[in-house]
Amino acid sequence: MISIEKIYSLFKKSSGINTDSRVKQKNALFFALSGENFDGNEFVENAIENGCLAAICSNKRLANNENIFYVENTLNTLQKLANYHRKQLKTPIIAITGTNGKTTTKELISTILAQTHRVAYTSGNKNNHIGVPLTILSMNRTVDIGIVEMGANHQGEIKTLCEIAEPNYGIITNVGKAHLEGFGSFEIIKQTKAELYDYLKLKNGEIFINADNPLLVEMLGNYSAIKYGIDSNYYCSGKYSELSLQATVSWKSKNEKGIAKSNLIGAYNFENILAAITIGQYFKVPGTAIDNAILRYYPNNNRSQLVKTNRNNLILDYYNANPTSMELAIKNFENIKDNSKGLILGDMLELGKDSEIEHKKILEYISNKSFKKVYLIGPHFYKFKEEYGFNFFNSVDDFAKHIVKNPETGNFFLIKGSRGVKLEKCTDYL
């Protein structure tokens, strides 16, 4: 069985890691990962034919000890390789986790730090047990700061990711109700997110904290942290402007102040923006560069996006949804001054036994509001069709058929739901 040291020597000769044999990447190091519905070992020879330098597999019969090597577990080996590489890099790494806002915060931080530093960061939402190792392995010695997003859907996962990435800095954006099906309870969600704090405390790392969030403060305990929020005594403080649709933050730190105008929709992005400003200031990015970076950042991942079509104005926020983010999005939308506002809401997935009660809570919440139109999409909402006077559809396709016959024009819609509902199909009809 090949050693990590030998694999690392192959990695240094390679053009990078490849986990998809269909992608032709010359001189890559292929890892034959396996899942419930696929076995990467079946594609080892194909990967070599497509130009890979070598392959790591978990099938002894395939190994030739020339360019195909055997290990007991390819995923564990990938993670060990990433940690081995991380130790050689000695690059400071910022870890980001949280129920909501972690990807937006990661992208804002990356955009700001890139003004004065060479930055490498998590691509897209590759924030799990595979994505984090791949992020670490994408870094090289030219990187000044690494930014690693960490997601979790079960207890102990953040701890494992921290042991791979060994972050020096960390931030938890918030803690809310998501992936309840995997976690089992909100208390376990708290404990899992706190694993980042636990790791940094053990290693005497730096923690950035929204000191106005009592739950985060409770989780932090007596550990000294870099605070941000509305209090002028914090390391960085800010105020949210209600004067524009896009989030604008007036801020000041111990050294500078500024006004950050963004292209993000929603007051809930105040915390994400201020967190990024705080970290930018900590790493000595000038205030004017911070404000310019935020102004130039445009969300393009179906998170807080404002889109104007020929028929309607849309806020696209359907990358993901949970009870916490759903209520925040609706509350923010409610505060926008516009007489043509409507809701298109999709099911919130992975809530387990709490699904029915959480969907009903959302329906109760919007029942007391005065939105012009309300459309609910997905079987979880559809269960309540007879109880509420809204427009219910079992699927996006059913909604599309309705809209074709009953077109919507001149409206302003918030479109929010979990990715699995495929709400992106709605925009073609709006």
Secondary structure as GFF3:
##gff-version 3
##sequence-region A 1 430
A	DSSP	alpha_helix	4	13	.	.	.	ID=ss1
A	DSSP	beta_strand	17	18	.	.	.	ID=ss2
A	DSSP	beta_strand	29	31	.	.	.	ID=ss3
A	DSSP	three_ten_helix	40	43	.	.	.	ID=ss4
A	DSSP	alpha_helix	44	49	.	.	.	ID=ss5
A	DSSP	beta_strand	54	57	.	.	.	ID=ss6
A	DSSP	three_ten_helix	60	62	.	.	.	ID=ss7
A	DSSP	beta_strand	68	70	.	.	.	ID=ss8
A	DSSP	alpha_helix	74	89	.	.	.	ID=ss9
A	DSSP	beta_strand	93	97	.	.	.	ID=ss10
A	DSSP	alpha_helix	102	113	.	.	.	ID=ss11
A	DSSP	beta_strand	119	121	.	.	.	ID=ss12
A	DSSP	alpha_helix	131	137	.	.	.	ID=ss13
A	DSSP	beta_strand	145	149	.	.	.	ID=ss14
A	DSSP	alpha_helix	157	165	.	.	.	ID=ss15
A	DSSP	beta_strand	169	172	.	.	.	ID=ss16
A	DSSP	alpha_helix	180	183	.	.	.	ID=ss17
A	DSSP	alpha_helix	186	202	.	.	.	ID=ss18
A	DSSP	beta_strand	206	210	.	.	.	ID=ss19
A	DSSP	alpha_helix	214	220	.	.	.	ID=ss20
A	DSSP	beta_strand	226	229	.	.	.	ID=ss21
A	DSSP	beta_strand	236	241	.	.	.	ID=ss22
A	DSSP	beta_strand	246	253	.	.	.	ID=ss23
A	DSSP	beta_strand	257	265	.	.	.	ID=ss24
A	DSSP	alpha_helix	269	282	.	.	.	ID=ss25
A	DSSP	alpha_helix	287	296	.	.	.	ID=ss26
A	DSSP	beta_strand	305	308	.	.	.	ID=ss27
A	DSSP	beta_strand	313	317	.	.	.	ID=ss28
A	DSSP	alpha_helix	323	335	.	.	.	ID=ss29
A	DSSP	beta_strand	341	346	.	.	.	ID=ss30
A	DSSP	three_ten_helix	352	354	.	.	.	ID=ss31
A	DSSP	alpha_helix	355	367	.	.	.	ID=ss32
A	DSSP	beta_strand	373	377	.	.	.	ID=ss33
A	DSSP	alpha_helix	379	382	.	.	.	ID=ss34
A	DSSP	beta_strand	391	393	.	.	.	ID=ss35
A	DSSP	alpha_helix	396	405	.	.	.	ID=ss36
A	DSSP	beta_strand	412	416	.	.	.	ID=ss37
A	DSSP	three_ten_helix	419	421	.	.	.	ID=ss38
A	DSSP	three_ten_helix	423	429	.	.	.	ID=ss39
###
